Amino acid sequence: MRNGRLSLCRDRQMTHAAYAANARIFAWLLAASLGGCTAAPRTQADTAAVAAVPPADLKFEEFYQHPVGPYGLQPSARLLALDGQRVRIVGYMVDEQEPTPGVFKLTPVPVQLAEQEDGPADDLPGATVFVHLAPADASRSLPFQSGLLELVGRLELGAREEADGRVAYVRLLLDADTPATTARVSQR
């Protein structure tokens, strides 16, 4: 006999996949209707042109549909539309006992993780962003920085296991001109 929870989880995964697929199809159709699909920048001039486009502001409360329905957290249309785009987000760096090199977590409220005592039973909110440092800084662990951080990078969606074993759905890949020592772009 099948466990009701198991089938609910399968349905939820399919729902997330369907939303992501629909957003990608919509983005492709929009790009095609505006003059053709464009690939990632291929030259330094193209990269500079992409960086010159102001990032879209994204707020944590825009991550998921409200109210939460029977399938749990479902990504909002705004979050899905920004997949692959440059975004600006403001949040708090998570204070971790065991930081992962090249990655830190950003949340809408201050959070401390005590991995040794609590393990995976922690207080991370559903709207948590896994922030990936630029490739040049991928081996560095960023020291904890208190206060609000304003970060700019490319938003990436989709379930993926991170180096610390957690599965992240929302990732921010910091712009290459944001080294690990200055990931704190501004403090508010």
C-alpha positions in Angstrom: 0.0 0.0 0.0 1.4 3.4 -0.9 2.1 6.0 1.7 -0.1 9.1 1.1 2.9 11.3 2.0 5.1 9.8 -0.7 2.6 10.4 -3.5 2.1 13.9 -2.2 5.8 14.5 -2.4 5.9 13.1 -6.0 3.0 15.4 -6.9 4.8 18.4 -5.4 8.0 17.7 -7.3 6.0 17.4 -10.5 4.3 20.7 -9.7 7.6 22.5 -9.2 9.0 20.9 -12.4 5.9 21.9 -14.3 6.2 25.5 -13.1 9.8 25.7 -14.0 9.2 24.2 -17.5 6.3 26.6 -18.1 8.5 29.6 -17.1 11.3 28.5 -19.4 8.8 28.0 -22.3 7.3 31.4 -21.6 10.8 33.1 -21.5 11.7 31.3 -24.8 8.5 32.4 -26.5 8.9 35.9 -25.3 12.5 36.1 -26.5 11.4 34.6 -29.9 8.6 37.1 -30.3 11.0 40.0 -29.5 13.4 39.1 -32.3 14.9 35.7 -31.6 16.4 33.7 -28.8 19.7 34.9 -27.4 22.3 32.7 -25.9 24.6 33.6 -23.0 27.1 36.4 -23.8 30.0 35.3 -26.0 32.4 38.2 -25.9 33.6 40.7 -23.3 31.5 43.4 -24.9 28.4 41.2 -24.6 29.3 40.5 -20.9 29.7 44.2 -20.2 26.4 44.9 -21.9 24.6 42.4 -19.7 26.3 43.8 -16.6 25.2 47.3 -17.7 21.5 46.3 -17.6 20.2 47.2 -14.1 19.3 44.1 -12.1 15.7 43.5 -11.1 14.8 43.9 -7.5 13.7 40.7 -5.8 12.2 40.5 -2.3 12.0 37.3 -0.2 8.2 37.7 0.1 8.0 37.4 -3.7 9.5 33.9 -3.7 6.4 31.8 -3.2 2.6 32.0 -3.9 0.4 33.3 -1.1 -1.4 31.8 0.6 0.4 28.4 0.9 -1.8 25.8 -0.7 -2.3 22.1 -0.2 0.9 21.3 -2.2 3.0 23.5 0.1 5.4 26.2 -1.1 5.0 26.8 -4.8 7.3 29.3 -6.6 5.6 32.6 -7.7 5.3 33.7 -11.3 7.7 36.5 -10.5 10.4 34.2 -9.1 10.1 31.9 -12.2 10.2 34.8 -14.6 13.5 36.0 -13.1 15.2 32.6 -13.4 18.6 33.2 -15.2 18.3 37.0 -14.9 20.4 39.5 -12.9 18.7 40.4 -9.6 19.4 42.5 -6.6 18.3 41.1 -3.2 18.7 42.4 0.3 18.9 40.0 3.3 20.9 38.7 6.2 23.8 36.3 6.0 23.2 33.1 8.0 25.7 32.7 10.9 26.9 29.1 10.4 29.1 27.1 12.8 30.6 25.3 9.8 30.5 27.5 6.7 30.9 25.9 3.3 33.6 27.3 1.1 32.3 29.4 -1.8 28.7 29.4 -0.6 26.7 31.2 2.1 23.0 31.4 2.8 20.9 34.6 2.7 17.6 34.9 4.5 14.9 37.6 5.2 15.6 37.5 8.9 18.8 36.9 11.0 19.4 33.2 11.6 22.1 31.2 13.4 22.8 27.6 12.5 24.2 25.2 15.0 24.9 22.3 12.8 26.7 20.3 15.4 23.9 20.4 17.9 20.8 20.6 15.7 21.9 18.9 12.5 19.3 19.3 9.8 16.6 20.4 12.3 17.2 24.1 12.0 15.3 27.3 11.7 16.1 28.2 8.0 13.1 29.8 6.4 11.6 28.4 3.2 12.8 31.6 1.4 16.5 31.0 1.8 19.0 31.8 -1.0 22.2 29.9 -1.4 24.7 32.5 -2.6 27.6 31.3 -4.7 30.7 33.3 -4.8 32.4 34.1 -8.1 34.5 31.2 -9.5 37.8 32.9 -8.4 36.6 32.8 -4.8 34.9 29.4 -4.8 37.5 27.9 -2.4 37.1 30.7 0.2 34.9 30.7 3.2 33.4 34.1 3.8 33.4 35.2 7.4 30.0 36.0 8.9 28.8 39.6 8.3 26.0 41.0 10.4 23.4 43.4 9.2 21.5 43.6 5.9 23.5 42.8 2.8 22.6 44.0 -0.7 23.8 41.5 -3.3 23.6 41.4 -7.1 24.0 38.3 -9.2 22.3 35.8 -11.6 19.3 34.0 -10.1 19.2 30.2 -10.7 16.3 28.0 -9.8 15.9 24.3 -9.5 16.5 21.6 -6.9 20.2 20.9 -6.5 22.2 19.3 -3.7 24.8 21.8 -2.4 28.2 20.9 -1.0 26.9 20.9 2.6 24.3 18.2 1.7 21.3 20.5 1.7 19.0 20.7 -1.3 18.7 24.3 -2.6 15.9 25.5 -4.9 17.0 29.2 -5.1 20.6 30.2 -5.8 22.3 33.5 -6.5 25.5 33.4 -8.5 27.4 36.6 -7.5 28.7 38.8 -10.3 32.3 38.1 -11.1 33.2 41.7 -10.1 32.1 40.9 -6.5 35.1 39.2 -4.8 34.6 37.3 -1.6 36.1 40.1 0.4 33.5 42.6 -0.8 30.4 40.4 -1.1 28.8 42.9 1.3 28.0 45.3 -1.4 26.3 47.8 0.9 25.0 47.8 4.4 21.6 49.3 5.2 
